[in-house]
């Protein structure tokens, strides 16, 4: 990565981390994927029960494989036939891994979901939530974060899942009520009432959608 971009990301990450801390959440900066993986495993702790939502960033930094193959109890949604059983198991996990669709420079997290499995576990249940966030997902404010979530993340995910939504065809949100819409629930996390529960690892890279 260009040195100037890396410098900008580090400076911006400092601002984001201060914002997170003011909201009773913890933030960390990783200069690369390897640092992000090391920090995530440190926060998880060996022997932990780990669940995750759809998180491309965890795959991209090697965290999904590390948890599957390491000394952890990984709750693999793909291996559980009953979606409700998988959801309930995630609620009882020690750690829930996720990313964000977007977040603000002052530490507000924004996520959109179709089935609510991800946003519900972020809001309540698992003892600890660890977010893995590429610096490409940091926006100026909530309005910018919402626009990114609806016009960047949602269309790409709709295309990835082969869904027949307007955004999958145009690449932009149409505020649709399609049967396939994945914009069913919106979760804005602006503060945590539980110290030590929410951790955000900001990564000096372009990751996820």
C-alpha positions in Angstrom: 0.0 0.0 0.0 1.2 3.5 -0.8 3.0 5.1 2.2 0.8 8.2 2.2 -2.4 6.2 2.2 -1.1 4.1 5.1 -0.2 7.3 7.0 -3.6 8.7 6.4 -5.3 5.4 7.5 -3.3 5.3 10.7 -4.2 8.9 11.6 -7.8 8.4 10.8 -7.9 5.1 12.8 -6.7 7.1 15.8 -9.7 9.4 15.5 -12.0 6.4 15.1 -10.5 4.6 18.1 -11.0 7.7 20.3 -14.6 7.8 19.1 -15.1 4.1 20.0 -13.7 4.7 23.4 -16.1 7.5 24.1 -18.9 5.1 23.3 -17.6 2.4 25.7 -16.2 0.3 23.0 -12.6 -0.8 22.3 -10.7 0.0 19.1 -7.3 -1.2 17.8 -5.3 -0.5 14.6 -3.6 -3.2 12.6 -1.1 -2.1 10.0 -1.7 -5.3 7.9 -3.7 -8.5 7.8 -1.2 -10.4 9.8 -1.4 -7.9 12.7 -5.2 -8.0 12.5 -5.2 -11.8 12.7 -2.8 -11.8 15.7 -4.9 -9.2 17.5 -8.2 -11.1 16.8 -6.8 -14.4 18.1 -5.5 -12.6 21.2 -9.0 -11.1 21.9 -10.7 -14.4 21.3 -8.5 -16.5 23.6 -7.9 -20.3 23.2 -10.7 -22.6 24.1 -13.4 -20.0 23.4 -16.7 -20.9 21.7 -16.8 -18.8 18.5 -19.6 -18.0 16.2 -19.7 -15.6 13.2 -22.1 -14.0 10.8 -21.3 -13.6 7.1 -17.9 -12.0 7.3 -15.7 -11.8 4.2 -13.0 -9.9 6.1 -12.5 -12.8 8.6 -11.9 -15.0 5.5 -9.6 -12.5 3.9 -7.3 -12.2 6.9 -7.2 -15.9 7.6 -9.2 -15.8 10.8 -12.0 -18.2 9.8 -9.5 -20.9 9.0 -7.5 -20.2 12.2 -10.6 -20.6 14.3 -11.8 -23.7 12.5 -8.4 -25.4 12.8 -7.2 -24.1 16.1 -8.0 -24.8 19.8 -11.5 -23.3 19.6 -15.1 -24.5 19.5 -16.3 -23.1 16.2 -20.0 -22.9 15.6 -20.2 -23.6 11.9 -23.5 -22.3 10.6 -23.0 -24.2 7.3 -22.9 -27.5 9.2 -26.1 -26.9 11.2 -29.3 -27.8 9.2 -31.7 -25.9 11.4 -31.2 -22.1 11.0 -32.9 -21.4 14.4 -30.5 -23.9 16.1 -27.5 -22.1 14.6 -28.9 -18.7 15.7 -29.5 -19.9 19.3 -26.0 -21.4 19.4 -24.5 -18.1 18.3 -26.3 -16.2 21.1 -24.6 -18.5 23.7 -21.1 -18.1 22.2 -18.1 -16.6 24.0 -17.2 -14.6 20.9 -19.1 -13.4 17.8 -17.1 -12.4 14.8 -18.4 -9.8 12.3 -17.6 -6.9 10.2 -19.6 -3.8 9.6 -21.3 -2.6 6.4 -20.0 0.9 7.3 -18.9 3.0 10.3 -18.3 6.6 11.1 -15.2 8.5 12.0 -16.5 9.0 15.5 -17.1 5.3 16.2 -20.7 4.6 15.2 -21.2 1.1 13.7 -23.9 0.4 11.0 -25.1 -3.0 9.8 -27.9 -4.1 7.5 -29.3 -7.7 7.6 -31.8 -9.8 5.8 -32.5 -12.5 8.4 -31.4 -10.6 11.5 -29.1 -13.4 12.6 -26.1 -11.1 12.4 -27.5 -7.9 13.8 -29.4 -9.7 16.6 -26.2 -11.4 17.8 -24.3 -8.1 17.6 -27.0 -6.4 19.8 -27.5 -9.1 22.4 -26.2 -12.6 23.4 -22.6 -13.4 22.8 -20.3 -12.3 25.6 -17.9 -10.5 23.3 -18.3 -9.2 19.7 -15.2 -8.6 17.6 -15.5 -6.5 14.4 -12.9 -6.7 11.7 -13.1 -3.5 9.6 -11.1 -2.5 6.6 -10.4 1.2 6.5 -12.4 1.4 3.3 -15.6 1.1 5.4 -15.0 4.3 7.4 -17.3 7.2 6.5 -17.7 10.8 7.6 -21.0 10.4 9.4 -24.1 8.3 9.8 -25.6 9.6 6.6 -22.5 8.6 4.6 -22.4 5.2 6.4 -26.0 4.5 5.5 -25.4 5.4 1.9 -22.4 3.1 1.7 -24.2 0.3 3.3 -27.2 0.6 1.0 -25.4 1.5 -2.3 -22.1 -0.5 -2.0 -22.4 -3.4 0.5 -26.0 -4.3 -0.2 -25.8 -4.5 -4.0 -22.6 -6.5 -3.9 -24.1 -9.0 -1.4 -27.3 -9.3 -3.4 -25.2 -10.1 -6.5 -23.0 -12.5 -4.5 -26.1 -14.5 -3.3 -27.7 -14.4 -6.7 -30.8 -12.5 -5.4 -33.3 -10.8 -7.7 -33.3 -7.3 -6.3 -33.3 -4.0 -8.1 -29.8 -3.2 -6.7 -28.4 -6.4 -8.0 -29.2 -5.2 -11.5 -28.4 -1.5 -11.2 -25.8 -1.5 -8.5 -27.7 1.2 -6.5 -30.3 1.0 -3.8 -33.9 1.4 -4.9 -35.4 1.3 -1.4 -37.2 -1.8 -2.6 -39.7 -4.2 -1.0 -38.6 -7.1 -3.1 -39.1 -10.6 -1.6 -35.4 -11.0 -2.0 -34.4 -7.8 -0.2 -31.5 -8.1 2.3 -32.2 -4.6 3.7 -34.7 -5.9 6.3 -33.1 -4.8 9.6 -30.9 -1.8 10.2 -28.7 -1.8 13.3 -26.9 1.4 14.4 -24.6 0.8 17.4 -23.7 4.1 18.9 -22.9 3.0 22.5 -22.3 -0.1 24.5 -23.7 -0.4 28.0 -21.4 -3.4 28.6 -17.7 -2.6 29.1 -15.4 -5.0 27.3 -18.0 -6.5 25.1 -17.5 -4.7 21.7 -14.0 -4.6 20.1 -13.2 -3.1 16.7 -10.0 -4.0 14.8 -9.4 -1.4 12.1 -7.2 -2.8 9.3 -4.9 -0.8 7.0 -6.4 -2.5 3.9 -9.3 -2.6 1.6 -11.4 -5.5 2.8 -14.9 -6.8 2.6 -17.8 -5.0 0.9 
